[in-house]
Amino acid sequence: MHLKFKNKKITGILSVLPSNEIHYLDEIVNYNFSEKQSIKLGKIMGYGTQRIVDDTTTVSDLCVFGINHLIDNQLLDKNSIGAVVLCTQSPDYFLPATSNVISGRLALSQDVISMDINQGCAGFEVGLMQAFMLLNTGNINKVVLLNADVLSKKISKKDRNSRPLVGDGATITIIENSFDDEEIDLFIKMDGTSALSLQIPAGGFKTLSTAETAILREDAAGNFRALDHLVMKGDEVFNFVQTKVPEMIQEMFDTLKIDKSYFDYYLFHQPNKFMLEKLAEKMNIPYEQMPNNISQKYGNGSSTTVPLNVCENIGEKALSSSYKVCFGGFGVGLTWSIIKWKLENLDFCKIINY
């Protein structure tokens, strides 16, 4: 699906990360793997450090902290907010919507639309799409897009397949109407036939959490996890990324009559360093144009990785410069999406600790 938008701009991006940092080498004692094998695996995959929340911190805590930071530093006028859109797969509650909880804690106006979107790796692009449509109503001029997850709470500490990848955090992106006629092109696809390639089997209404679903069991590769934990079919996800993402990017090139030299940066979701390096090699794009340093420094924060990518690899340069960027997210769903975007003259672009 190819969708087109106009007269929209990002005016600021804030990333909020837990202060708690975990090092991969400190956790290898938990894995059913020799130390030598674990070290080798870490080097290949680019495992490094992760930011992980404590047991009590939730998505709403991270988001409220970040928005209050913007309000207190006069970077955001609370009264100007027309909608709050939250993309998360780790909500505070089954109900109510966590965006309503956030709006309530901030004492936002009752006219502010609050909505949750259950989306993961492509959640930044899906969230932008929703923000664009809200702005197109004519009655909303500013949308606060929240991408946040604390999925570490749902990953077994004895699962070397997923535990070294995860990172918690939140990002806050402000989207507004503009007078810029620059076209925004969004390409998005979803394959529900492969939806269970990434899943948490228990805990929803199909399979309720019980004492039985909490029991750790060993899989064929020696990982220990329960049905309450995230499970990923790594080979399927890797092959999906290496085939479907290049195909979509080529579709964008052909449709828009541009080539890879059009973009200054390819700011993609970062499952791990290895996957991004292989994707860059397949597309013949230099590593410096497709940064892969987020997962090894902070961990894979699901839909937060693209805006965090902006804060980490462009940062304050975005306050006074213009960049042609390709945003891209791919993973759980299975969902994959890319956006052609002109990023320029932001009011803020930074990372803070919670």
C-alpha positions as CSV (number, residue, x, y, z in Angstrom):
1,M,0.0,0.0,0.0
2,H,1.3,3.4,-1.0
3,L,-0.1,6.4,0.9
4,K,0.7,10.1,0.2
5,F,0.5,13.0,2.6
6,K,1.4,16.7,2.5
7,N,1.8,19.7,4.8
8,K,3.1,17.7,7.9
9,K,6.3,18.2,9.9
10,I,8.1,16.7,12.9
11,T,9.0,19.6,15.2
12,G,10.8,17.6,17.9
13,I,11.9,14.2,19.2
14,L,12.7,13.3,22.7
15,S,13.9,9.8,23.8
16,V,13.5,8.7,27.4
17,L,15.6,5.8,28.5
18,P,15.9,4.0,31.9
19,S,19.0,4.8,33.8
20,N,19.6,1.1,34.6
21,E,22.1,-0.4,32.2
22,I,22.8,-4.1,31.8
23,H,25.9,-5.5,30.1
24,Y,25.6,-8.6,28.0
25,L,28.7,-10.3,29.5
26,D,27.2,-10.0,32.9
27,E,24.2,-12.0,31.9
28,I,25.8,-14.9,30.0
29,V,25.9,-17.0,33.2
30,N,22.1,-17.3,32.8
31,Y,22.3,-19.0,29.4
32,N,22.6,-22.7,28.7
33,F,25.7,-22.0,26.6
34,S,29.4,-22.1,27.3
35,E,31.1,-18.8,28.1
36,K,33.3,-19.1,24.9
37,Q,30.2,-19.7,22.8
38,S,28.3,-16.8,24.4
39,I,31.2,-14.4,23.8
40,K,31.5,-15.4,20.2
41,L,27.7,-15.0,19.7
42,G,27.8,-11.6,21.3
43,K,30.5,-10.4,18.9
44,I,28.7,-11.7,15.8
45,M,25.3,-10.2,16.8
46,G,26.7,-7.0,18.2
47,Y,25.4,-7.5,21.8
48,G,26.5,-4.8,24.2
49,T,24.5,-2.9,26.7
50,Q,20.7,-2.6,27.3
51,R,18.5,-0.1,29.2
52,I,16.1,-2.0,31.3
53,V,13.3,-0.6,33.6
54,D,12.9,-1.8,37.2
55,D,9.9,-4.0,38.2
56,T,7.6,-1.1,39.0
57,T,8.2,1.3,36.0
58,T,5.5,1.3,33.3
59,V,5.0,2.8,29.9
60,S,2.9,5.6,31.3
61,D,5.7,6.5,33.8
62,L,8.2,6.9,31.0
63,C,5.8,8.9,28.8
64,V,4.6,11.3,31.5
65,F,8.2,11.9,32.7
66,G,9.2,12.8,29.1
67,I,6.2,15.1,28.4
68,N,6.6,16.9,31.7
69,H,10.3,17.4,30.8
70,L,9.2,19.1,27.6
71,I,6.5,21.2,29.3
72,D,8.8,22.3,32.2
73,N,11.5,23.3,29.7
74,Q,9.0,25.3,27.5
75,L,9.5,22.9,24.6
76,L,5.8,21.9,24.5
77,D,2.7,23.9,25.4
78,K,0.3,21.5,27.1
79,N,-2.7,23.5,25.8
80,S,-1.6,23.1,22.2
81,I,-1.9,19.3,22.2
82,G,-4.8,18.1,20.1
83,A,-4.2,14.3,20.3
84,V,-2.1,11.7,22.1
85,V,-1.3,8.6,20.1
86,L,0.5,5.8,21.9
87,C,2.1,2.8,20.1
88,T,2.9,0.0,22.5
89,Q,2.7,-3.7,23.0
90,S,3.2,-3.5,26.8
91,P,0.3,-1.3,28.1
92,D,-0.1,-0.6,31.7
93,Y,-3.5,-2.4,31.7
94,F,-5.7,-4.4,29.4
95,L,-8.1,-1.6,29.9
96,P,-8.3,1.4,30.1
97,A,-6.1,2.5,27.2
98,T,-2.7,3.6,28.5
99,S,-3.0,6.8,26.5
100,N,-6.0,7.8,28.6
101,V,-4.0,7.1,31.7
102,I,-1.2,9.4,30.4
103,S,-3.7,12.1,29.5
104,G,-5.3,11.9,32.9
105,R,-1.9,12.1,34.7
106,L,-1.0,15.2,32.7
107,A,-4.5,16.7,33.3
108,L,-5.0,17.3,29.5
109,S,-8.2,18.9,28.2
110,Q,-11.2,16.6,27.6
111,D,-11.0,17.7,24.0
112,V,-7.7,15.9,23.5
113,I,-8.1,12.6,21.6
114,S,-6.2,9.8,23.3
115,M,-5.7,6.4,21.5
116,D,-3.6,3.3,21.8
117,I,-2.2,1.4,18.8
118,N,-1.1,-2.2,19.4
119,Q,2.0,-2.2,17.1
120,G,5.6,-3.1,17.6
121,C,8.6,-2.8,15.3
122,A,6.8,-0.7,12.7
123,G,5.0,1.3,15.3
124,F,6.8,4.6,14.5
125,E,5.6,4.6,10.9
126,V,2.1,3.4,11.8
127,G,1.9,6.1,14.5
128,L,3.0,8.7,12.0
129,M,0.3,7.5,9.6
130,Q,-2.3,7.9,12.4
131,A,-1.0,11.3,13.3
132,F,-1.2,12.5,9.7
133,M,-4.9,11.4,9.5
134,L,-5.7,13.2,12.7
135,L,-4.0,16.4,11.5
136,N,-6.1,16.1,8.3
137,T,-9.3,16.6,10.2
138,G,-8.7,20.3,10.3
139,N,-9.4,20.7,14.0
140,I,-6.2,19.2,15.3
141,N,-2.9,21.1,14.8
142,K,-0.5,19.1,17.0
143,V,-0.2,15.4,17.7
144,V,2.0,13.9,20.4
145,L,3.2,10.5,19.2
146,L,4.4,8.2,21.9
147,N,6.3,5.1,21.1
148,A,7.0,3.1,24.3
149,D,7.6,-0.4,25.5
150,V,8.9,-2.2,28.6
151,L,9.0,-5.7,27.0
152,S,11.9,-6.8,29.2
153,K,9.2,-7.8,31.7
154,K,8.0,-10.4,29.2
155,I,11.3,-12.0,28.2
156,S,12.9,-14.9,30.0
157,K,16.3,-14.1,31.5
158,K,17.4,-17.6,30.4
159,D,16.5,-17.0,26.7
160,R,19.7,-16.1,24.8
161,N,17.7,-15.9,21.7
162,S,15.8,-12.8,22.9
163,R,17.1,-11.5,26.2
164,P,20.3,-9.9,24.8
165,L,18.2,-8.0,22.3
166,V,15.6,-6.2,24.4
167,G,15.7,-2.6,25.5
168,D,13.0,-0.5,27.3
169,G,12.2,3.1,26.8
170,A,9.9,5.7,25.3
171,T,10.1,8.3,22.6
172,I,8.0,11.5,22.2
173,T,7.6,12.9,18.7
174,I,5.7,16.1,18.0
175,I,3.9,16.2,14.6
176,E,2.2,19.4,13.3
177,N,0.6,20.8,10.2
178,S,2.9,22.9,8.0
179,F,2.9,24.9,4.9
180,D,5.6,22.8,3.2
181,D,4.3,21.1,0.1
182,E,6.9,18.4,0.3
183,E,5.2,15.1,-0.4
184,I,5.5,12.4,2.3
185,D,5.3,8.9,0.8
186,L,4.5,6.0,3.1
187,F,4.7,2.4,1.9
188,I,3.3,-0.3,4.2
189,K,2.5,-4.0,4.1
190,M,1.3,-6.6,6.6
191,D,1.3,-10.4,6.4
192,G,-1.0,-11.9,9.0
193,T,-0.3,-15.4,7.8
194,S,3.1,-15.1,9.6
195,A,1.8,-13.3,12.6
196,L,3.0,-16.0,15.1
197,S,6.6,-15.6,14.0
198,L,6.9,-13.2,16.9
199,Q,4.5,-13.7,19.8
200,I,3.8,-14.0,23.5
201,P,1.7,-17.2,23.6
202,A,-0.1,-16.7,26.9
203,G,-1.5,-13.8,28.8
204,G,-4.1,-12.6,26.4
205,F,-7.8,-13.7,26.3
206,K,-7.0,-16.7,24.0
207,T,-4.7,-18.3,26.6
208,L,-4.9,-16.7,30.1
209,S,-1.9,-16.6,32.3
210,T,-1.9,-19.4,34.9
211,A,0.7,-21.1,37.2
212,E,1.2,-23.6,34.3
213,T,2.0,-20.8,31.7
214,A,4.6,-19.4,34.0
215,I,6.7,-22.7,34.1
216,L,10.1,-22.4,32.3
217,R,10.7,-25.1,29.7
218,E,13.7,-25.8,27.6
219,D,13.4,-25.6,23.8
220,A,15.4,-27.5,21.2
221,A,18.2,-24.8,21.2
222,G,18.6,-24.9,25.0
223,N,16.7,-21.7,25.7
224,F,14.4,-21.7,28.8
225,R,11.2,-19.7,28.6
226,A,7.5,-19.9,29.6
227,L,4.4,-19.5,27.6
228,D,4.1,-16.0,29.3
229,H,7.4,-15.0,27.6
230,L,8.1,-13.6,24.1
231,V,9.2,-16.2,21.6
232,M,10.7,-15.4,18.2
233,K,11.4,-17.6,15.2
234,G,14.7,-16.0,14.5
235,D,15.4,-17.5,11.1
236,E,11.9,-16.6,9.8
237,V,12.2,-13.0,11.0
238,F,15.8,-12.7,9.5
239,N,14.7,-14.0,6.1
240,F,11.6,-11.8,6.1
241,V,13.7,-8.7,6.7
242,Q,16.4,-9.6,4.1
243,T,13.8,-10.2,1.4
244,K,10.7,-8.0,2.1
245,V,12.5,-4.8,3.1
246,P,14.7,-4.5,0.0
247,E,11.7,-5.3,-2.2
248,M,9.7,-2.5,-0.6
249,I,12.6,0.0,-0.9
250,Q,13.0,-0.9,-4.6
251,E,9.2,-0.4,-5.0
252,M,9.6,3.1,-3.5
253,F,12.5,3.9,-5.8
254,D,10.6,2.7,-8.9
255,T,7.3,4.5,-7.9
256,L,9.0,7.8,-7.0
257,K,11.6,7.6,-9.7
258,I,14.5,8.1,-7.3
259,D,17.5,5.9,-6.3
260,K,19.4,5.1,-3.2
261,S,21.5,8.3,-3.5
262,Y,18.4,10.4,-2.8
263,F,18.6,9.8,0.9
264,D,21.2,11.1,3.4
265,Y,20.2,8.5,6.0
266,Y,18.3,5.2,6.2
267,L,17.0,5.3,9.8
268,F,15.7,1.9,10.3
269,H,14.4,-0.2,13.2
270,Q,17.3,-2.0,14.8
271,P,16.6,-5.6,15.9
272,N,20.4,-6.2,16.1
273,K,23.6,-5.1,14.5
274,F,24.1,-8.2,12.5
275,M,20.7,-7.9,10.8
276,L,21.3,-4.2,9.9
277,E,24.8,-4.9,8.5
278,K,23.4,-7.7,6.3
279,L,20.6,-5.5,5.1
280,A,23.0,-2.6,4.3
281,E,25.3,-5.0,2.4
282,K,22.4,-6.4,0.4
283,M,21.3,-2.9,-0.6
284,N,24.9,-1.7,-1.1
285,I,24.4,1.2,1.3
286,P,27.3,2.3,3.5
287,Y,27.0,1.5,7.2
288,E,27.3,5.2,8.1
289,Q,24.1,5.9,6.1
290,M,22.3,3.0,7.8
291,P,23.3,3.3,11.4
292,N,23.3,0.0,13.4
293,N,24.5,1.3,16.8
294,I,21.2,1.5,18.7
295,S,20.6,-2.2,19.6
296,Q,24.2,-2.7,20.9
297,K,24.1,0.5,23.0
298,Y,20.5,0.6,24.3
299,G,18.8,-2.6,23.2
300,N,16.0,-3.2,20.8
301,G,13.2,-1.0,22.1
302,S,10.6,-2.1,19.5
303,S,8.9,0.9,18.0
304,T,11.3,3.3,19.8
305,T,14.3,2.4,17.8
306,V,13.7,4.7,14.8
307,P,13.1,8.0,16.7
308,L,15.9,7.0,19.1
309,N,18.0,6.4,15.9
310,V,17.4,10.1,15.0
311,C,18.3,11.4,18.5
312,E,21.5,9.3,18.7
313,N,22.8,9.6,15.1
314,I,21.6,13.1,14.1
315,G,20.8,14.8,17.4
316,E,21.2,18.5,17.6
317,K,22.3,18.8,14.0
318,A,18.6,18.4,13.1
319,L,17.9,21.7,14.8
320,S,19.6,23.7,12.1
321,S,20.1,21.4,9.1
322,S,18.0,19.5,6.6
323,Y,18.2,15.8,5.9
324,K,16.4,13.5,3.4
325,V,15.8,10.4,5.4
326,C,14.1,7.1,4.9
327,F,12.4,5.8,8.0
328,G,11.8,2.1,8.2
329,G,10.3,-0.4,10.6
330,F,9.8,-4.2,10.2
331,G,8.9,-7.1,12.5
332,V,6.0,-8.2,14.7
333,G,2.8,-8.6,12.8
334,L,4.4,-9.3,10.4
335,T,4.5,-5.6,9.4
336,W,7.0,-3.6,7.3
337,S,6.9,0.0,6.3
338,I,9.1,2.9,5.0
339,I,8.6,6.6,4.8
340,K,10.3,9.2,2.6
341,W,10.8,12.2,4.9
342,K,12.5,15.6,5.0
343,L,13.8,16.2,8.5
344,E,14.8,19.8,9.3
345,N,14.8,22.6,11.8
346,L,13.5,20.6,14.8
347,D,12.9,22.4,18.1
348,F,14.6,19.6,20.1
349,C,16.2,16.3,19.4
350,K,17.8,14.7,22.4
351,I,18.0,11.8,24.9
352,I,17.3,12.0,28.6
353,N,17.4,9.4,31.4
354,Y,14.5,8.4,33.5
